[in-house]
Amino acid sequence: MEDLVRVKFDLWSSLLAFGVFQGLLLILVLLSIKRSSSVYFLVGMVLILVLNLFNYLLLSTNLFLELPHLVYLFTPLMYLIGPIYYWYIKSILQSEYRLTLKSLVHLVPFLISILVLFPFFTLQTEEKMLLLESYYDSRRIPLSFPTFLFISIQILQSFLYILWSNKHLKEYAKLGSSRQVRTKVIWLQRFSLAFLIYWLMDLIALSWYSFQGSIHQEVFYVTTLCNTLYINVLVFFAIKNNKAFNQVLLNASGETYRNSTLSKAESKKILDSIAEFMEKEQPYLDPELSLTKLANSLHLSQNLISQVLNSELQKSFYEFINEYRFTEVKSRLGSSQYKHLTILAIAMDSGFNNKNTFNKVFKKHAGQTPSEFLKNLVID
């Protein structure tokens, strides 16, 4: 018990403190680069990891004896990591993604975790001190079933959100075959893999705790080290691959054209010419339509078209084209002229070359599947 009456600061505590410092520095850098929903979601994840590290720092330095009410105060926030990561990926893939009231359902596990820990939070200082001292006087903390369940659900929830996010990444990759889309998906999949490894280490540690029946401080140190490493990997990536970090992880593709000499009037004029060409020539009906083909038809550069679509509409080339295809399908489904054709045949005739892409685009814009739309439709 004598070791607990004084604050200690060793190499391990230094590593944790460095991780907290790096995390806070990264948050400041992120907020200074670009203000958007993607940045705020990423900041939220990093902040939760920092607060989790700070909790470990309190325990490793015995500072919890000075600040007992801060111990485990931020633990419920770990239940927000999964949902925030999912929202982050969605905000990267959908430029206009916004949280809705339906999004609040993702907060249920977080709120339940607060209720579970509430009895501990409301303990008097003396009671909390005695409880913490009895735990950390030993290098092994008994693993109770409630603790096991609490950590297990947290890990499982995070795995599910990562898998769910990867499903959206795969669907997004099918919407376009441009190099920009492929690059974005590859980097985000790497980010997901790193996040998956982070939680996998927690799962391995929990399995070891279950086998031993107690939480070993040595194994606990390994999991906290992973927390520190994850933050430092993000910092390293931001420095070494600054362009990819900005354009992918911060969704700052629109910033590419910030220094363009193209005026607003010129940009609007080019957009009008693109729209006029789309209406008259209907190039979107060609399933093989590419940015190169459109650029050649309009006698404009590919970069210029991408710039105008991005700056004026906040859309990629394939998002722009698929909207026209969706409108065409919707129009044909409502016409008796095409009632002898299947939905898929109409989709293929309208420029789609992939059933999954068609279903994804249609549901995104119509809010329902093609079959549901047709069922409620009165054909002219």
C-alpha positions in Angstrom: 0.0 0.0 0.0 3.0 2.3 0.6 3.5 2.5 -3.2 0.1 4.0 -3.6 0.5 7.0 -1.3 2.8 8.8 -3.6 2.6 9.8 -7.3 5.0 7.8 -9.5 6.2 8.7 -13.0 8.1 6.0 -14.8 8.9 5.1 -18.5 5.5 3.6 -19.0 3.8 6.8 -17.6 6.0 8.9 -19.9 4.8 6.9 -23.0 1.1 7.4 -21.9 1.7 11.1 -21.3 3.3 11.4 -24.7 0.3 9.7 -26.3 -2.0 12.2 -24.6 0.1 15.1 -25.7 0.3 13.8 -29.3 -3.5 13.2 -29.4 -4.3 16.7 -28.2 -1.8 18.2 -30.7 -3.4 16.1 -33.5 -6.8 17.5 -32.5 -5.6 21.1 -32.8 -4.0 20.4 -36.2 -7.2 18.7 -37.5 -9.4 21.7 -36.4 -7.0 24.1 -38.0 -6.9 22.4 -41.4 -10.6 22.1 -42.3 -13.9 22.4 -40.5 -16.3 19.7 -41.8 -18.4 16.9 -40.4 -15.6 14.4 -41.4 -13.1 16.3 -39.4 -15.3 16.6 -36.4 -16.0 12.9 -36.4 -12.3 12.1 -36.6 -11.6 14.6 -33.8 -14.3 12.9 -31.8 -12.6 9.5 -32.2 -9.1 10.9 -31.3 -10.5 12.8 -28.3 -12.1 9.6 -26.9 -8.8 7.7 -27.4 -6.9 10.6 -25.6 -9.4 10.5 -22.7 -9.0 6.8 -22.5 -5.2 7.2 -22.4 -5.6 9.8 -19.7 -7.6 7.4 -17.6 -4.7 4.9 -17.9 -2.3 7.6 -17.0 -4.2 8.3 -13.8 -3.9 4.7 -12.8 -0.3 4.1 -13.8 1.0 7.2 -11.9 -1.3 6.8 -8.9 -2.8 10.2 -9.7 -6.2 8.5 -9.2 -5.6 8.9 -5.5 -5.6 12.7 -6.0 -8.4 12.7 -8.6 -10.5 9.7 -7.8 -13.7 11.1 -9.4 -12.0 11.2 -12.8 -11.2 7.5 -12.8 -13.4 5.6 -15.4 -15.4 8.8 -15.9 -14.6 8.6 -19.7 -15.0 4.8 -20.0 -18.6 5.0 -21.4 -17.3 7.1 -24.2 -15.6 4.0 -25.7 -19.1 2.9 -26.7 -19.2 5.9 -29.0 -16.1 4.9 -30.9 -18.0 2.5 -33.2 -20.9 4.8 -34.1 -18.6 7.8 -34.6 -16.3 5.7 -36.9 -19.4 4.7 -38.9 -20.6 8.3 -39.2 -17.1 9.3 -40.1 -16.9 6.8 -43.0 -20.4 7.8 -44.2 -19.4 11.5 -44.2 -16.4 10.7 -46.3 -18.4 8.8 -48.9 -21.4 11.2 -48.9 -20.4 14.9 -49.1 -23.7 16.1 -47.7 -24.1 13.4 -45.0 -25.8 14.7 -41.9 -26.9 13.1 -38.6 -30.7 12.8 -38.1 -32.9 11.9 -35.2 -32.7 8.3 -36.3 -29.0 8.5 -35.7 -29.7 8.7 -31.9 -30.4 5.0 -31.8 -26.6 4.4 -32.1 -26.2 6.1 -28.7 -28.2 3.5 -26.8 -25.2 1.3 -25.8 -23.4 4.5 -24.6 -26.3 5.6 -22.4 -26.7 2.1 -21.0 -23.0 2.0 -20.1 -23.5 5.3 -18.2 -26.3 3.6 -16.2 -24.1 0.6 -15.5 -21.3 2.7 -14.1 -23.5 5.2 -12.4 -23.3 3.5 -8.9 -19.5 3.8 -9.1 -19.6 7.4 -10.2 -21.9 8.4 -7.3 -19.7 6.8 -4.6 -18.3 9.1 -1.9 -14.7 10.0 -2.2 -13.6 7.8 0.7 -15.5 4.8 -0.6 -14.1 5.2 -4.1 -10.6 5.6 -2.7 -10.9 2.3 -0.7 -12.2 0.5 -3.7 -9.5 1.7 -6.1 -6.8 1.1 -3.5 -7.9 -2.5 -3.0 -7.8 -3.1 -6.7 -4.5 -1.4 -7.6 -2.6 -2.6 -4.5 -2.2 -5.8 -6.5 -0.8 -6.3 -10.0 -3.9 -8.5 -10.7 -7.4 -7.3 -10.6 -10.2 -9.9 -10.4 -12.2 -10.1 -13.7 -15.8 -10.1 -12.6 -18.5 -11.3 -15.0 -20.1 -7.8 -15.3 -16.6 -6.4 -16.2 -16.1 -9.2 -18.8 -19.6 -8.5 -20.3 -19.0 -4.8 -20.4 -15.7 -5.1 -22.3 -17.0 -7.9 -24.5 -20.0 -5.9 -25.7 -17.7 -2.9 -26.3 -15.4 -4.9 -28.5 -18.2 -6.7 -30.4 -20.0 -3.4 -31.1 -16.8 -1.9 -32.5 -16.2 -4.9 -34.7 -19.7 -4.7 -36.1 -19.4 -1.0 -36.9 -16.1 -1.6 -38.7 -17.6 -4.4 -40.8 -20.7 -2.3 -41.5 -18.5 0.6 -42.6 -16.4 -1.7 -44.9 -19.7 -2.8 -46.5 -20.4 0.8 -47.4 -16.8 1.2 -48.7 -17.3 -1.8 -51.1 -20.6 -0.4 -52.3 -19.0 3.0 -52.9 -16.2 1.4 -54.9 -18.8 -0.1 -57.2 -20.3 3.3 -58.0 -17.3 4.4 -59.9 -14.1 3.1 -61.3 -12.1 6.3 -61.4 -8.6 6.3 -59.9 -9.7 8.9 -57.4 -12.5 6.6 -56.1 -10.2 3.6 -56.0 -7.5 5.5 -54.1 -10.0 6.8 -51.5 -11.4 3.3 -50.9 -7.9 1.8 -50.6 -6.8 4.4 -48.0 -10.0 4.1 -46.0 -9.8 0.3 -46.0 -6.2 0.6 -44.6 -7.6 2.9 -41.9 -10.3 0.4 -41.1 -7.7 -2.4 -40.9 -5.6 -0.4 -38.5 -8.7 0.2 -36.4 -9.7 -3.5 -36.6 -6.2 -4.5 -35.3 -6.6 -2.0 -32.5 -9.8 -3.8 -31.2 -8.3 -7.2 -32.0 -5.6 -6.5 -29.4 -8.3 -5.7 -26.9 -10.0 -9.0 -27.8 -6.8 -11.0 -27.3 -6.2 -9.3 -24.0 -9.8 -10.0 -22.8 -9.3 -13.7 -23.8 -6.2 -13.8 -21.7 -7.9 -12.2 -18.8 -10.8 -14.7 -19.0 -8.3 -17.6 -19.1 -6.4 -16.3 -16.1 -9.5 -15.0 -14.2 -8.0 -11.6 -13.6 -6.7 -8.5 -15.3 -2.8 -8.6 -15.5 -1.2 -5.2 -15.5 1.5 -6.5 -17.9 -1.1 -7.4 -20.5 -3.1 -4.2 -19.7 0.1 -2.2 -20.5 0.2 -3.8 -24.0 -3.4 -2.8 -24.8 -2.7 0.8 -23.6 0.4 0.9 -25.7 -1.7 0.0 -28.8 -3.9 3.0 -27.9 -0.8 5.2 -27.9 0.6 3.7 -31.1 -2.7 4.3 -32.9 -2.6 8.0 -32.2 1.0 8.2 -33.2 0.4 6.3 -36.4 -2.3 8.9 -37.3 0.2 11.7 -36.6 2.9 10.0 -38.6 0.5 9.4 -41.5 -0.7 13.1 -41.4 3.0 14.2 -41.7 4.3 11.6 -44.2 1.3 11.5 -46.5 -0.1 14.9 -46.1 -2.0 15.0 -49.4 -3.6 11.6 -48.9 -4.4 12.5 -45.3 -6.2 15.7 -46.4 -8.0 14.4 -49.4 -9.1 11.0 -48.0 -9.2 11.1 -44.2 -10.3 14.7 -44.0 -12.4 14.5 -47.2 -10.8 17.7 -48.5 -10.9 16.9 -52.2 -12.8 20.1 -52.8 -9.8 22.0 -51.4 -7.7 20.8 -54.5 -9.1 23.7 -56.5 -9.0 26.4 -53.9 -6.2 28.3 -55.7 -7.8 27.9 -59.1 -7.9 31.0 -61.3 -11.4 30.0 -62.6 -13.9 32.6 -61.6 -17.4 31.8 -60.2 -19.0 33.1 -63.4 -16.7 31.0 -65.7 -17.4 27.9 -63.5 -21.1 28.5 -63.7 -20.9 28.9 -67.5 -19.0 25.6 -67.9 -21.5 23.8 -65.6 -24.4 25.2 -67.8 -22.7 23.8 -70.9 -22.2 20.4 -69.3 -25.9 20.3 -68.2 -27.1 21.4 -71.7 -25.0 18.6 -73.3 -26.4 16.1 -70.8 -30.0 17.1 -71.6 -29.6 17.2 -75.4 -27.2 14.3 -76.1 -28.0 12.1 -73.1 -24.4 10.6 -73.0 -25.3 9.0 -69.6 -27.2 6.3 -71.5 -23.8 4.9 -72.6 -22.8 2.4 -69.8 -19.2 2.9 -70.8 -19.3 6.7 -70.4 -16.1 8.0 -68.7 -14.7 11.3 -67.7 -12.3 11.1 -70.7 -15.2 10.5 -73.1 -17.2 13.4 -71.8 -14.2 15.7 -71.8 -13.5 14.9 -75.4 -17.1 15.5 -76.4 -17.2 18.8 -74.7 -13.7 19.8 -75.8 -12.8 20.5 -72.2 -10.1 19.0 -69.9 -10.9 16.2 -67.5 -9.5 18.3 -64.7 -11.7 21.3 -65.5 -14.9 19.2 -65.6 -14.0 17.5 -62.2 -13.2 20.9 -60.8 -16.6 22.5 -61.8 -18.6 19.5 -60.7 -16.8 19.4 -57.3 -16.9 23.2 -56.7 -20.4 23.9 -58.0 -22.2 20.7 -57.0 -19.9 19.0 -54.5 -20.2 15.8 -56.6 -17.8 13.5 -58.3 -18.2 12.7 -62.0 -19.9 9.3 -61.3 -22.3 10.8 -58.7 -23.2 13.4 -61.3 -23.8 10.9 -64.1 -25.6 8.4 -62.0 -28.1 11.0 -60.9 -29.1 11.5 -64.6 -29.4 7.7 -65.0 -31.6 7.5 -61.9 -33.9 10.2 -63.3 -34.1 8.4 -66.6 -35.0 5.1 -64.9 -37.6 6.8 -62.8 -39.1 8.4 -65.9 -39.2 5.2 -67.8 -40.8 3.3 -64.9 -43.7 5.7 -65.0 -44.2 5.4 -68.7 -46.5 2.7 -70.3 -44.0 2.6 -73.2 -41.6 0.6 -71.1 -44.0 -1.5 -69.1 -43.1 -4.7 -71.1 -39.5 -4.4 -69.8 -38.2 -5.6 -66.4 -36.8 -3.1 -64.0 -33.3 -4.3 -64.6 -33.6 -4.1 -68.4 -34.8 -0.4 -68.0 -31.8 0.2 -65.7 -29.3 -1.2 -68.2 -31.0 0.8 -71.0 -30.6 3.9 -68.9 -26.8 3.5 -68.6 -26.3 1.4 -65.6 -24.0 -1.6 -66.1 -24.2 -3.1 -62.7 -27.3 -4.3 -60.8 -25.8 -3.6 -57.3 -24.8 -0.1 -58.4 -28.2 0.6 -59.8 -30.0 -0.6 -56.6 -27.6 1.5 -54.4 -28.0 4.7 -56.5 -31.8 4.3 -56.8 -32.3 3.7 -53.1 -30.1 6.7 -52.2 -32.1 9.1 -54.3 -35.6 7.6 -54.1 -35.4 6.5 -50.5 -36.8 3.1 -51.5 -36.0 0.1 -53.7 -36.9 0.1 -57.4 -39.5 -2.6 -56.7 -41.1 -0.6 -53.9 -41.1 2.5 -56.1 -42.8 0.6 -59.0 -45.4 -0.9 -56.6 -46.5 2.6 -55.5 -46.3 4.1 -59.0 -49.3 5.0 -61.2 -48.1 4.3 -64.8 -49.2 6.9 -67.4 
